[in-house]
């Protein structure tokens, strides 16, 4: 099955025959030293950076339809792992450079993606530096709701520890904060399944981050 054709290629990939790979749950993505642009067709990809002392920071969780860039030339300790069966479309940096030099549509797509990535990076910086656990988890959940098209029922494929490594919290703090938000009737938790009951309440908690 041609999943790329089934979903419809974004303008960035029009006219190309990009490579599609399939990853199993828990399988690492082989990252090119020169850098590639990845588009998630299905599944979820977790991007991480490992510090010299062994600590892990999870940069993000990439959902279907989202792009991410990865290369080991600039960040040698960068890893990417599939959290479930995942399909990814890959465009090499050399192809991307050639395409953007000859296609206005490709340039527009790249600039749009860069702008969204920049805003997300600013919010993550604020998130890690100044926010409380309630603010961080509320932002994380409402950001997922937005990226999933407003869906209120979410299956979290990542563990509490992985959420903590993304938000700068311990797994115990993540668990306690889920319980607190559930007690406030903002959400309902059943293992990995989370149902958003009061999106306005969660948005209010995360207002400072979303306004960044």
C-alpha positions in Angstrom: 0.0 0.0 0.0 1.3 3.5 -0.9 0.6 5.3 2.3 2.1 8.5 1.1 -0.2 8.6 -1.9 -3.2 7.7 0.3 -2.6 10.6 2.6 -1.7 13.0 -0.1 1.8 14.5 -0.2 2.3 18.0 1.1 3.6 20.7 -1.3 7.1 20.0 -0.1 7.1 16.5 -1.6 5.2 17.1 -4.8 6.9 15.7 -7.8 9.3 13.6 -5.8 9.5 9.9 -5.1 10.6 10.1 -1.4 11.6 7.0 0.6 9.1 5.5 3.0 10.2 3.3 5.9 8.3 1.2 8.4 9.4 1.0 12.1 8.2 -1.4 14.7 7.2 -0.3 18.2 10.4 0.5 20.1 12.6 0.6 17.0 15.1 3.4 16.5 15.2 5.5 13.4 18.6 5.5 11.7 19.5 9.2 11.5 21.7 10.4 8.7 24.9 12.3 9.7 24.1 14.9 7.0 20.4 15.4 8.0 17.0 14.4 6.6 13.5 15.8 6.8 11.0 13.3 8.1 7.2 13.3 7.6 5.2 11.0 9.9 2.6 9.1 7.9 1.3 7.0 10.7 2.2 6.3 14.3 4.2 8.4 16.8 7.9 9.2 16.8 9.8 10.3 20.0 12.8 12.5 19.6 15.4 12.5 22.4 18.8 14.0 23.2 21.1 12.1 25.7 23.5 14.3 27.8 27.0 13.2 28.6 25.9 12.3 32.2 23.2 10.0 30.8 20.2 12.2 31.4 17.6 12.3 28.7 15.6 15.2 27.4 12.7 14.3 25.1 12.4 17.1 22.5 9.0 16.1 21.3 6.5 13.5 20.2 5.7 13.7 16.4 2.2 12.8 15.2 0.9 11.8 11.8 1.1 14.7 9.3 4.0 16.4 11.2 7.5 17.1 10.1 10.7 16.9 12.0 14.4 17.4 11.1 17.1 15.2 12.5 20.9 15.0 11.9 23.8 13.7 14.0 26.3 16.2 12.6 25.0 19.0 14.9 23.6 16.8 17.7 25.5 13.5 17.9 23.4 12.2 20.8 20.1 12.7 19.1 17.8 9.6 18.8 14.4 9.0 17.4 12.2 6.0 18.4 8.8 4.7 17.2 6.3 4.4 20.1 4.1 2.1 18.0 4.1 0.7 14.4 5.1 3.8 12.4 5.5 4.8 8.8 7.8 7.7 7.9 8.5 9.5 4.7 12.1 10.7 4.3 13.6 13.4 2.1 17.4 13.8 2.2 18.9 17.3 2.8 20.5 17.3 -0.6 17.2 16.7 -2.3 15.6 19.4 -0.1 18.2 21.9 -1.0 17.8 21.3 -4.7 14.0 21.5 -4.4 13.9 24.7 -2.5 16.2 26.3 -5.0 13.8 25.7 -7.9 10.3 25.6 -6.3 8.5 28.6 -4.7 5.9 26.1 -3.2 8.6 24.2 -1.5 10.2 27.4 -0.1 6.8 28.4 1.3 6.3 25.0 2.9 9.7 25.1 4.5 9.3 28.6 5.8 5.8 27.7 7.2 7.3 24.7 8.9 10.2 26.7 10.3 7.8 29.3 11.7 5.7 26.7 13.5 8.8 25.0 14.8 10.2 28.3 16.1 7.0 29.1 18.0 6.9 25.6 19.4 10.6 26.0 20.5 9.8 29.3 22.3 6.9 27.7 24.1 9.0 24.7 25.2 11.7 27.0 26.5 9.1 28.9 28.6 7.6 25.5 29.6 10.9 24.1 31.0 12.2 27.3 32.6 9.3 28.9 34.4 6.2 26.8 34.6 4.7 24.8 37.4 3.9 21.1 37.0 0.2 21.9 36.6 0.9 24.4 33.9 3.3 22.0 32.1 1.0 19.0 32.0 -2.1 21.2 31.1 -0.1 22.6 28.2 1.1 19.2 27.1 -2.4 17.8 27.0 -4.1 20.8 25.3 -1.3 20.9 22.7 -2.0 17.2 21.9 -5.7 18.0 21.7 -5.0 20.8 19.2 -2.6 18.6 17.1 -5.1 15.8 17.1 -7.8 18.0 15.6 -9.7 18.7 18.8 -10.1 15.1 19.9 -10.9 14.8 23.6 -10.1 11.2 24.1 -6.4 10.5 23.9 -4.4 7.3 24.2 -1.0 8.3 25.6 1.6 6.0 24.0 4.4 7.5 26.0 5.0 6.5 29.6 4.8 8.9 32.6 8.6 8.9 32.7 8.8 9.9 29.1 6.3 12.7 29.6 8.4 13.8 32.6 11.6 13.7 30.5 9.8 16.0 28.0 8.4 18.4 30.5 11.3 18.5 33.0 9.4 16.6 35.7 9.9 13.3 37.6 7.6 10.5 36.7 6.2 10.7 40.2 5.3 14.4 39.8 3.6 13.6 36.4 1.5 10.9 38.1 0.6 13.2 41.0 -0.3 16.0 38.7 -2.6 13.7 36.6 -4.3 12.8 39.9 -4.7 16.5 40.9 -6.2 17.4 37.5 -8.6 14.5 37.7 -9.6 15.4 41.2 -10.4 18.9 39.9 -12.6 17.2 37.2 -10.6 18.6 34.4 -9.9 15.2 33.0 -10.4 11.5 33.5 -7.5 9.0 33.5 -7.7 5.3 33.0 -4.1 4.0 32.5 -2.8 5.4 29.2 -6.3 6.6 28.2 -7.1 10.3 29.1 -10.4 12.0 28.5 -10.5 15.8 28.5 -13.5 16.9 30.5 -12.9 20.7 30.9 -10.7 22.0 28.1 -11.3 25.6 29.2 -9.9 24.8 32.7 -6.8 23.2 31.2 -6.3 26.2 28.8 -6.6 28.5 31.8 -3.9 26.6 33.6 -1.6 26.8 30.6 -2.5 30.4 29.5 0.9 31.8 30.2 2.6 29.2 28.0 0.1 29.5 25.1 0.4 33.3 25.2 4.2 33.1 24.7 
